[in-house]
């Protein structure tokens, strides 16, 4: 009789048992469909691989060589599990943080541990779940129905099905345990510490002096921006960046992500600035690829470095976003999550918690221009997003810092020390007047917006029709040439003649789509988005001037402000001098009047609105001079703060072309007005003509390339 071979030492313990189970699962997955019992085996094997890895790392009795050997064997099992999940991606759901572990799986897990020589811990009795109400059931079902997983995300999961567990994150959370302050209520004193008068108390963390911060060629970083990036380079990873609008929070956040290597990076933003964030990624981190999530995410690129999603559709995508492996998360206009009971806040907190669970020291940044000392309770959700607190107590480094003060809430000095501890966690607050030496006295900041509704599609269709008409005119002119008159490539002189003819016809026709009607329709389509941004600015910085060319755009903006309960004044061309003066006085003297809606032609000259330092240009002018006159309503003698003009531009339309042309001619206009140039100051006709020429030559160049 053949003697049974004694097992080798490397065949003993839990790891060989897990390897055998994994091979069984592999064979079963090759013969679909995968039975529930096989799915249970897969889930239990994956859970035990993670737990065994943690146990091996924490076992001080193991020599370094033995520990490395055990970890290598576990990596082999994990690699095989990853290959299995790539074959059947439905198994990935069993690895989610909120995946249900059935009673059968718990029993099977205990039997596997015993087979590996480990006695499983006693399971605590689980209380019977409370019967959900019908309303709760409906909300849960509705939320589950909404959630989607784009095909591109599934492809990425198949390419990289396992996210390596990072136990540093768990260790960091467990490191700071309350000692002296155990039993004290700390959150309420923390919030009250910001409400108490604290003359001279810093509202901004101590930031290092920057050395060399690499920026893309052609871009300049202001000193106050570079300090945040320098802090990130030194290892700081959580920021409540509350600089006033106009101080470049977007650039700071993206370059901080670059310094922290926090990619892939998730950016959650209001819808109105979604396109602008993608644009800024291209400017400040040009080697990183951005993708914008629209609707159900059919066109999202899950392999991109930066994923940009707006609050309104976050509920639909929160599931896969929480499991995507992000190493950083930025929440723009973070005061949007101040109401913790709102769905948008719950989605943000759910995703950030999953990121902190999976990634050790992720970069987390909350961006808002709202002053820190007003309604400090509104920042409860933001602090929780950053991982500074939970529902009951301070966490991690903040708790350690409070312990290190040696004080309790009963001590007089606790509040100032607590405030300093929170500020040092990463609060950054600078106003324009604080960094006036860093920034230009006047700047124009473009805000691209996406017209993705029916009006936007109609505008793009009209622009395509106009372009086709120009191309047909050009081709007809080429065919009518005299024999022997040949020009290689695009005949730019002929293109200008064709554009001039189209412009003449557009000016004389009362009906029909042309460059003028198209630009007006773009202004109407942008009105709501421009008003939305002006409302955000007013919330963050106080008074805002809103400029528009057409009455219907002004009407739509005023309706938006009225719907939001924002008080505004109006300056129009059909007002009597008395009404006009009353409205100006209301805006300049009444602190409750936050916005003045101005006609670009009626209010472009002769007004003093320097009580504001921010204005929104909802529609583009045809000349730089007209735009400058509007800006000069607030940028004038007596203005104590730098002025920012926010120019709303419809991306991927002729609007962007017109903006570029105005900018290209602004230098020529300045030189001519200063007497340094003999060239004529550009007129509105110049820009209109050049816009048509650009449409035509771009289309002809595209045909040549094709």
C-alpha positions in Angstrom: 0.0 0.0 0.0 1.3 3.4 -1.0 2.1 5.7 1.9 0.5 9.1 2.0 3.0 12.0 1.6 3.2 14.3 4.6 2.2 17.9 3.7 5.1 20.4 3.3 5.2 23.4 5.6 4.2 25.7 2.7 1.1 23.6 2.2 -0.1 24.3 5.7 -2.2 27.2 6.9 -4.9 29.4 5.4 -3.1 30.4 2.1 -3.1 27.0 0.5 -6.8 26.6 1.3 -7.5 30.0 -0.3 -5.5 28.9 -3.3 -7.5 25.7 -3.7 -10.8 27.6 -3.4 -9.7 30.2 -6.0 -8.7 27.5 -8.5 -12.2 25.9 -8.0 -13.8 29.3 -8.7 -11.6 29.7 -11.8 -12.7 26.4 -13.3 -16.4 27.2 -12.5 -16.3 30.6 -14.1 -15.0 29.1 -17.3 -18.3 27.2 -17.5 -21.0 29.9 -17.2 -23.5 30.6 -15.8 -21.8 31.2 -12.4 -23.8 29.6 -9.7 -24.6 31.5 -6.4 -22.4 29.0 -4.4 -19.4 29.9 -6.7 -20.0 33.6 -6.1 -20.0 33.0 -2.4 -16.7 31.2 -2.7 -15.2 34.1 -4.7 -16.4 36.7 -2.2 -15.1 34.8 0.9 -11.8 34.1 -0.7 -11.3 37.8 -1.6 -12.3 38.9 2.0 -9.9 36.4 3.6 -7.0 37.4 1.3 -7.4 41.0 2.5 -7.8 40.0 6.2 -4.8 37.6 6.0 -2.7 40.3 4.4 -3.5 42.7 7.3 -2.7 39.9 9.9 0.6 39.1 8.2 1.7 42.7 8.1 0.8 43.2 11.8 2.4 39.9 13.0 5.5 41.0 14.9 6.5 37.4 15.4 7.4 36.9 11.8 10.8 37.6 10.4 11.0 40.1 7.6 11.9 37.3 5.1 9.0 35.2 6.3 6.6 38.1 6.1 7.7 38.9 2.5 7.3 35.3 1.6 3.7 35.1 3.0 2.8 38.4 1.3 4.1 37.1 -2.0 2.0 34.0 -1.7 -1.1 36.1 -1.0 -0.3 38.3 -4.0 -0.4 35.2 -6.1 -3.9 34.3 -4.9 -5.1 38.0 -5.4 -3.7 38.0 -8.9 -5.7 34.9 -9.8 -8.9 36.4 -8.2 -8.3 39.5 -10.4 -8.1 37.4 -13.6 -11.4 35.7 -12.5 -13.1 39.0 -12.0 -11.9 40.2 -15.4 -13.6 37.1 -17.0 -16.9 37.8 -15.1 -17.2 41.5 -14.2 -20.4 40.9 -12.2 -18.2 39.5 -9.5 -16.7 43.0 -8.9 -19.9 44.0 -7.1 -19.1 41.5 -4.4 -16.0 43.5 -3.5 -17.7 46.8 -3.0 -17.5 48.4 0.5 -21.3 48.1 0.9 -21.6 44.6 -0.6 -23.8 42.4 1.5 -22.2 39.3 3.2 -25.0 36.7 3.5 -25.4 34.4 6.4 -24.3 31.5 4.2 -21.1 33.4 3.3 -20.4 34.0 6.9 -20.8 30.3 7.7 -18.6 29.3 4.8 -16.0 31.9 5.8 -15.8 30.3 9.3 -15.4 26.8 7.8 -12.6 28.0 5.5 -10.8 29.7 8.5 -11.0 26.4 10.5 -9.7 24.5 7.5 -6.7 26.9 7.5 -6.1 26.4 11.3 -7.6 29.6 12.4 -10.5 29.8 14.9 -13.0 32.3 13.6 -14.1 35.0 16.1 -17.6 34.8 17.5 -20.1 36.7 15.5 -21.9 39.4 17.5 -25.7 39.0 17.5 -27.1 41.3 14.9 -30.3 43.1 15.8 -33.2 42.5 13.6 -33.4 45.3 11.1 -36.2 47.8 11.6 -39.0 47.5 9.2 -38.5 50.2 6.5 -41.3 52.6 5.9 -43.0 52.6 2.5 -41.5 56.1 1.9 -38.0 54.8 2.7 -38.5 51.8 0.4 -39.6 54.1 -2.4 -36.6 56.4 -2.0 -34.1 53.5 -1.9 -35.7 51.9 -5.0 -35.7 55.2 -6.8 -32.1 55.9 -6.0 -31.1 52.4 -7.1 -33.0 52.8 -10.4 -31.2 56.1 -11.0 -27.6 54.7 -10.6 -25.8 53.9 -13.8 -22.4 52.4 -14.7 -21.1 53.7 -18.1 -19.7 51.2 -20.5 -16.3 52.9 -20.4 -16.2 52.4 -16.6 -16.9 48.7 -17.1 -14.0 48.5 -19.6 -11.7 50.1 -17.1 -12.8 47.8 -14.3 -12.1 44.8 -16.6 -8.6 46.2 -17.4 -7.9 46.7 -13.7 -10.4 44.8 -11.7 -8.7 44.8 -8.3 -7.8 47.9 -6.3 -4.9 46.9 -4.0 -6.1 47.3 -0.4 -4.2 50.1 1.4 -4.1 49.4 5.1 -2.3 52.6 5.8 -5.6 54.4 5.6 -7.2 52.2 8.3 -4.1 52.5 10.4 -4.2 56.3 10.2 -7.8 56.4 11.3 -7.1 54.2 14.2 -4.0 56.0 15.3 -5.6 59.0 17.1 -7.8 57.7 20.0 -9.2 60.2 22.5 -7.6 60.1 25.8 -8.0 63.1 28.1 -10.9 64.5 26.0 -12.8 61.2 26.0 -16.4 61.9 27.0 -16.3 65.7 26.2 -18.7 67.1 23.6 -16.2 68.7 21.2 -18.0 69.5 17.9 -20.2 72.3 19.3 -17.2 74.1 21.0 -15.2 73.8 17.7 -18.0 75.6 15.8 -18.5 78.2 18.5 -14.7 78.9 18.5 -15.2 80.6 15.1 -18.2 82.6 16.2 -16.5 84.2 19.2 -14.6 87.4 18.7 -11.0 86.7 18.1 -9.2 89.9 17.2 -6.0 89.1 15.3 -6.7 85.4 15.2 -5.5 83.9 11.9 -8.2 82.8 9.4 -5.6 81.1 7.2 -3.1 78.3 7.9 0.6 79.1 7.9 1.7 78.5 4.3 5.3 78.0 3.3 7.2 80.4 1.0 7.3 78.8 -2.5 10.6 77.8 -4.0 10.1 76.5 -7.5 6.6 75.5 -8.6 6.6 74.1 -12.1 3.9 75.5 -14.4 3.1 75.0 -18.1 4.9 77.2 -20.6 3.2 80.5 -21.0 1.3 80.3 -17.7 2.2 82.4 -14.6 1.4 81.5 -11.0 0.8 84.3 -8.5 2.8 84.1 -5.2 -0.3 83.4 -3.1 -1.3 80.6 -5.4 2.2 79.0 -5.3 2.0 78.9 -1.5 -0.8 76.4 -1.5 1.0 74.2 -4.0 4.2 74.4 -1.9 2.2 73.2 1.2 0.9 70.3 -0.9 4.5 69.5 -2.0 5.5 69.4 1.7 2.8 66.8 2.4 -0.4 68.7 3.4 -3.4 66.9 1.9 -6.7 68.5 3.1 -7.7 72.1 2.3 -10.7 74.3 2.8 -9.6 76.8 0.1 -11.9 79.8 0.7 -10.1 82.5 -1.3 -12.3 85.2 -2.8 -13.4 84.7 -6.4 -10.8 86.0 -8.8 -7.8 84.7 -6.9 -7.4 81.5 -8.9 -8.7 78.7 -6.8 -9.0 76.3 -9.8 -5.4 76.7 -10.8 -4.3 76.2 -7.2 -6.4 73.0 -6.9 -5.1 71.5 -10.1 -1.5 72.2 -9.4 -1.9 70.9 -5.9 -3.2 67.6 -7.4 -0.2 67.6 -9.7 2.2 68.1 -6.7 0.4 65.3 -4.7 0.1 63.0 -7.7 -3.5 62.7 -6.8 -4.7 61.1 -10.1 -7.1 59.9 -11.0 -8.8 63.0 -9.6 -12.6 63.5 -9.1 -13.9 67.1 -9.4 -17.5 67.8 -8.3 -18.8 71.2 -9.5 -21.9 73.2 -10.3 -23.2 72.7 -13.8 -22.3 76.3 -14.9 -18.6 75.8 -14.4 -18.3 72.2 -15.6 -16.9 73.1 -19.0 -14.6 75.7 -17.5 -12.9 73.1 -15.3 -12.2 70.9 -18.3 -10.7 74.0 -20.0 -8.5 74.8 -16.9 -7.2 71.2 -16.8 -5.9 71.7 -20.3 -4.3 75.0 -19.3 -2.6 74.1 -16.0 -2.1 70.3 -16.3 -1.8 69.8 -20.1 -0.3 66.3 -19.7 -3.5 65.2 -17.9 -6.6 64.2 -19.8 -10.0 65.4 -18.5 -13.4 63.9 -19.1 -16.8 65.5 -18.3 -19.7 63.4 -17.2 -23.0 64.3 -18.9 -26.3 62.6 -18.4 -25.8 58.8 -18.0 -22.2 59.1 -18.9 -22.4 57.5 -22.3 -19.4 59.5 -23.6 -17.3 59.5 -20.4 -13.7 58.4 -20.7 -13.1 56.3 -17.6 -9.4 56.1 -18.3 -9.0 59.9 -18.1 -6.9 61.5 -15.3 -9.6 64.0 -14.2 -13.3 63.1 -14.0 -15.6 66.2 -13.8 -19.2 65.8 -12.7 -21.8 68.2 -11.6 -23.9 68.0 -8.5 -27.2 67.6 -10.3 -26.2 64.2 -11.8 -24.0 63.0 -9.0 -26.7 60.7 -7.5 -26.7 58.7 -10.8 -23.0 58.1 -10.7 -22.2 57.9 -7.0 -21.9 54.1 -7.1 -19.1 53.7 -9.6 -17.4 56.9 -8.6 -16.9 55.6 -5.0 -15.1 52.5 -6.4 -13.1 54.1 -9.2 -9.8 54.3 -7.3 -9.6 58.1 -7.1 -6.6 59.4 -5.2 -8.0 62.9 -4.8 -11.3 64.7 -4.8 -12.1 68.4 -5.3 -15.5 69.9 -4.4 -16.1 73.3 -6.0 -18.5 75.8 -4.6 -18.5 73.6 -1.5 -21.2 75.6 0.3 -23.6 73.6 -2.0 -23.3 70.7 0.5 -23.9 72.8 3.6 -27.3 71.0 4.2 -26.2 67.5 5.4 -29.6 66.1 4.9 -29.7 66.9 1.2 -29.1 64.2 -1.4 -26.1 66.1 -2.9 -24.4 66.3 0.5 -25.0 62.6 1.2 -23.5 61.7 -2.2 -20.4 63.8 -1.7 -19.8 62.4 1.8 -20.4 58.8 0.6 -17.8 59.1 -2.2 -15.2 60.9 0.0 -15.6 58.3 2.7 -14.9 55.5 0.2 -11.9 57.4 -1.2 -10.5 57.8 2.3 -11.1 54.1 3.0 -9.3 52.9 -0.1 -6.5 55.5 -0.3 -4.0 56.5 2.3 -3.8 60.3 2.6 -5.8 61.3 -0.5 -5.9 65.0 -1.6 -9.2 66.4 -0.5 -10.0 70.1 -1.3 -13.2 72.0 -0.7 -13.3 75.3 -2.7 -15.7 78.1 -1.7 -15.6 81.9 -1.7 -18.0 82.1 1.2 -16.5 83.8 4.3 -15.6 81.4 7.0 -17.1 83.2 10.0 -20.7 83.4 8.8 -23.0 80.4 9.7 -20.1 78.2 10.7 -22.5 75.3 11.2 -22.8 75.3 7.4 -19.2 74.0 7.3 -20.1 70.8 9.3 -20.5 68.8 6.0 -17.4 70.3 4.5 -15.3 69.4 7.5 -16.7 65.9 7.3 -15.9 65.7 3.6 -12.3 66.6 4.4 -12.2 63.8 7.1 -11.6 66.3 10.0 -14.8 65.2 11.9 -17.6 62.6 11.7 -21.1 63.0 13.1 -20.0 62.8 16.7 -16.4 63.9 17.2 -13.1 65.2 15.7 -11.0 62.7 13.9 -7.4 61.8 13.4 -4.9 64.7 13.4 -7.6 67.2 14.6 -8.3 65.1 17.7 -4.6 64.7 18.3 -4.1 68.5 18.0 -6.9 69.1 20.5 -5.4 66.6 22.9 -2.0 68.3 22.6 -3.4 71.6 23.7 -3.7 70.2 27.2 -7.1 72.1 27.5 -10.7 71.1 27.8 -13.9 73.0 26.8 -14.1 74.1 30.4 -10.8 76.0 30.2 -10.9 79.7 29.0 -8.2 79.2 26.4 -9.8 76.2 24.8 -11.7 78.1 22.1 -8.8 80.1 20.7 -6.6 76.9 20.7 -9.4 74.9 19.1 -9.9 77.5 16.4 -6.1 77.4 15.6 -6.2 73.6 15.5 -8.9 73.7 12.8 -7.3 76.4 10.8 -4.0 74.4 10.8 -5.9 71.4 9.3 -6.0 73.4 6.1 -8.2 76.5 6.1 -6.9 79.0 3.5 -8.7 82.3 3.3 -7.3 85.3 1.3 -9.2 88.3 0.1 -8.3 90.5 -2.8 -7.1 93.2 -0.5 -4.8 90.8 1.2 -2.9 89.9 -2.0 -3.4 93.1 -3.9 0.3 93.1 -4.8 0.0 89.7 -6.5 -2.8 90.4 -8.9 -3.5 92.8 -11.7 -5.7 95.8 -11.0 -8.0 94.7 -13.7 -8.4 91.3 -15.4 -10.9 89.6 -17.7 -11.5 85.9 -16.7 -13.3 83.8 -19.3 -15.8 81.3 -18.2 -16.7 78.8 -20.9 -20.2 77.2 -20.6 -21.7 74.3 -22.5 -25.0 74.8 -24.3 -26.1 71.2 -24.2 -29.8 71.7 -24.4 -32.2 72.0 -27.4 -31.3 75.7 -27.9 -27.6 74.8 -28.0 -28.1 72.1 -30.6 -30.2 74.5 -32.7 -27.4 77.2 -32.5 -24.8 74.7 -33.6 -27.0 73.6 -36.5 -27.5 77.2 -37.5 -23.7 77.9 -37.4 -23.1 74.8 -39.5 -25.7 76.1 -42.1 -24.0 79.5 -42.1 -20.6 77.9 -42.6 -21.9 75.7 -45.5 -23.4 78.8 -47.2 -20.0 80.6 -47.0 -18.2 77.5 -48.4 -20.7 77.3 -51.3 -20.2 81.0 -52.1 -16.4 80.5 -52.0 -16.6 77.5 -54.3 -18.8 79.3 -56.8 -16.3 82.2 -56.8 -13.4 79.8 -57.5 -15.3 78.2 -60.4 -16.1 81.6 -61.9 -12.4 82.7 -62.0 -10.7 83.4 -65.3 -8.6 80.5 -66.7 -5.0 80.5 -65.4 -5.9 82.3 -62.1 -4.8 79.6 -59.6 -4.0 79.9 -55.9 -2.6 77.0 -53.9 -4.5 76.2 -50.7 -7.0 78.6 -49.3 -7.3 82.0 -51.1 -7.5 84.3 -48.1 -8.2 87.4 -50.2 -11.1 85.6 -51.9 -12.3 84.4 -48.4 -12.4 87.9 -47.2 -14.5 89.0 -50.2 -16.9 86.2 -49.7 -17.2 87.0 -45.9 -17.7 90.7 -46.8 -20.6 89.8 -49.2 -22.2 87.7 -46.5 -21.9 90.4 -43.9 -23.5 93.0 -46.3 -26.4 90.6 -47.0 -26.8 90.0 -43.2 -27.0 93.7 -42.5 -29.6 94.3 -45.2 -31.9 91.4 -44.7 -34.7 91.7 -42.1 -35.3 87.9 -41.9 -33.3 84.8 -42.0 -30.4 83.3 -40.0 -27.2 85.2 -40.1 -24.3 86.1 -37.9 -26.2 88.8 -36.0 -29.3 86.6 -35.2 -27.0 83.7 -34.3 -25.0 85.8 -31.8 -28.3 87.1 -30.3 -29.6 83.5 -29.9 -26.3 82.6 -28.2 -26.9 85.4 -25.7 -30.4 84.2 -24.9 -29.1 80.6 -24.4 -26.4 81.8 -22.1 -28.7 84.1 -20.0 -29.7 81.5 -17.4 -26.1 80.2 -17.0 -24.7 83.8 -16.7 -27.4 84.7 -14.1 -26.6 81.5 -12.2 -23.0 82.4 -12.0 -23.7 86.0 -11.0 -25.9 84.6 -8.1 -23.0 82.5 -7.0 -20.6 85.4 -7.1 -23.1 87.6 -5.1 -23.2 84.9 -2.4 -19.5 84.7 -2.2 -18.3 88.3 -2.5 -21.2 90.6 -2.2 -22.3 93.1 -4.8 -22.0 92.2 -8.5 -22.6 94.1 -11.7 -24.4 92.1 -14.5 -24.1 93.5 -18.1 -26.1 92.3 -21.1 -26.8 93.8 -24.5 -30.4 92.7 -25.1 -33.6 93.3 -23.1 -34.7 89.7 -23.2 -31.4 88.6 -21.7 -31.8 91.1 -18.9 -35.4 90.0 -18.4 -34.4 86.4 -18.0 -31.6 87.2 -15.6 -33.8 89.3 -13.4 -36.4 86.5 -13.3 -33.6 84.1 -12.2 -32.6 86.5 -9.4 -36.2 87.0 -8.3 -36.8 83.2 -8.2 -33.8 82.9 -5.9 -34.8 85.7 -3.6 -31.9 87.9 -4.6 -32.6 91.6 -4.5 -31.5 93.5 -7.6 -31.6 96.9 -9.3 -32.0 97.5 -13.0 -30.5 100.2 -15.3 -32.0 100.3 -18.8 -32.2 102.7 -21.7 -36.0 103.3 -21.4 -35.9 104.6 -17.8 -36.4 108.2 -16.7 -33.4 110.0 -15.1 -35.2 109.8 -11.7 -35.8 106.1 -11.8 -32.2 105.5 -13.0 -30.8 107.5 -10.1 -33.0 105.6 -7.6 -31.8 102.3 -8.9 -28.1 103.3 -8.8 -28.6 104.6 -5.2 -30.3 101.3 -4.2 -27.4 99.3 -5.5 -24.6 101.5 -4.1 -26.3 102.3 -0.7 -28.6 99.4 0.2 -26.6 96.3 1.5 -29.5 94.0 0.7 -29.4 94.9 -3.0 -26.8 92.4 -4.3 -26.9 92.7 -8.1 -27.4 95.5 -10.6 -28.6 94.4 -14.0 -27.2 96.8 -16.6 -27.8 97.4 -20.3 -24.4 97.4 -22.0 -25.4 100.4 -24.1 -27.4 102.4 -21.6 -25.0 101.8 -18.6 -21.7 101.5 -20.4 -20.7 105.1 -19.8 -21.3 107.8 -17.2 -21.9 105.5 -14.2 -19.9 104.9 -11.0 -20.5 101.4 -9.6 -17.2 101.0 -7.8 -19.0 99.6 -4.7 -18.5 96.3 -6.6 -15.3 94.7 -7.7 -16.8 91.9 -9.8 -18.9 92.1 -12.9 -20.4 89.5 -15.3 -20.4 90.1 -19.0 -23.3 87.9 -20.1 -23.1 88.8 -23.8 -20.0 89.7 -25.8 -19.5 93.1 -27.3 -18.3 93.6 -30.9 -15.4 95.7 -29.8 -12.9 95.7 -27.0 -13.7 99.4 -26.4 -17.3 98.6 -25.5 -16.2 95.9 -23.2 -13.6 98.2 -21.5 -16.2 100.9 -21.0 -18.4 98.4 -19.1 -15.4 97.3 -16.9 -14.6 100.9 -16.2 -17.9 101.4 -14.4 -16.2 99.7 -11.4 -12.5 100.1 -12.3 -12.1 103.7 -11.6 -10.5 106.2 -9.2 -11.5 105.3 -5.7 -11.7 101.5 -6.3 -9.7 99.9 -3.5 -9.8 96.3 -4.7 -8.6 94.6 -7.9 -11.5 94.2 -10.5 -12.4 91.0 -12.1 -14.7 90.8 -15.2 -16.2 87.3 -15.7 -16.9 86.9 -19.4 -19.4 84.1 -20.1 -18.5 82.3 -23.4 -20.5 79.6 -25.2 -17.9 76.9 -25.9 -17.7 75.3 -29.4 -19.7 78.2 -31.0 -18.9 81.4 -32.8 -19.0 83.0 -29.4 -15.5 81.7 -28.6 -14.2 82.9 -32.0 -15.5 86.4 -31.3 -13.9 86.5 -27.8 -10.6 85.5 -29.3 -10.8 88.2 -32.0 -11.7 90.9 -29.5 -8.7 90.0 -27.3 -6.4 89.9 -30.4 -7.4 93.4 -31.3 -7.4 94.9 -27.8 -3.7 95.6 -27.9 -4.0 97.4 -31.2 -6.8 99.5 -29.8 -4.8 100.5 -26.8 -1.7 101.5 -28.9 -3.9 103.5 -31.2 -5.6 105.4 -28.4 -2.2 106.0 -26.7 -0.9 107.6 -29.9 1.7 104.8 -30.3 0.2 103.5 -33.5 -1.0 105.0 -36.7 -3.3 102.1 -37.4 -7.1 102.6 -37.2 -8.8 101.5 -34.0 -10.7 98.2 -34.8 -14.4 98.7 -35.3 -17.3 96.3 -34.7 -17.4 95.6 -38.5 -13.8 94.4 -38.3 -14.7 91.7 -35.7 -17.9 90.7 -37.5 -16.0 90.3 -40.8 -13.1 88.4 -39.1 -15.5 86.1 -37.4 -17.0 85.1 -40.8 -13.6 84.7 -42.3 -12.5 82.4 -39.5 -15.6 80.3 -40.0 -14.9 79.9 -43.7 -11.1 79.4 -43.6 -11.4 76.8 -40.7 -14.0 74.9 -42.8 -11.9 75.0 -45.9 -8.8 73.9 -44.0 -10.7 71.0 -42.5 -11.7 69.9 -46.0 -8.1 70.0 -47.1 -6.9 68.0 -44.1 -9.6 65.4 -44.7 
